[in-house]
């Protein structure tokens, strides 16, 4: 947020000093979250979402350089996109029963 404030202040300053063609565009979506780590386990299951039964993928990641694990549940069957032992980064929007995947980076 500090960066956005500085960009706005800079554009105002430049506009006031004679530069008349400055455009600043920024996108900030606080709803998007990220999780990353080494794929430890990945399973398919079901969950109740507002009375409906939905298919979910349960992903267990080991955080890099530690013994900490994090588990995230994604809507749908994404098991094939998470090879065991691979390093992944997942961008997603959280939901009540499961989260919706935006992007998966395997590397």
Steps between C-alpha positions, in 0.01 A plus 500: 500500500794729570619458142162609362502810720848590383404454135196723544709765675766480228244532221340800672840665543595440136162623378534820701851559367404487133500138391156455356495143367559265790286192540519266796310175510496262792312186582461377853278207586521419871274198453769308309727292723808292434637178640824328402714205598595143423205272418482249786155348438212574266163324526153532355198510727157661537372784716166659577461848354170660595324165501651383170771235489804617299821329391811646663875455478683500833859618459761460773817705443825503693630853528846549355785456743283397795303218655180706479210374290196683369179342373269673253176370348422593139169466314504232229735219408852639455698197618684459167630858520694437822775240442628355828837641602475804272532862606177693430350843545122537492308827474139468609193671639378354830150357534296354783525130412787524251720753324496581128833464319610794286847379401733208570874530443695173518876537511 
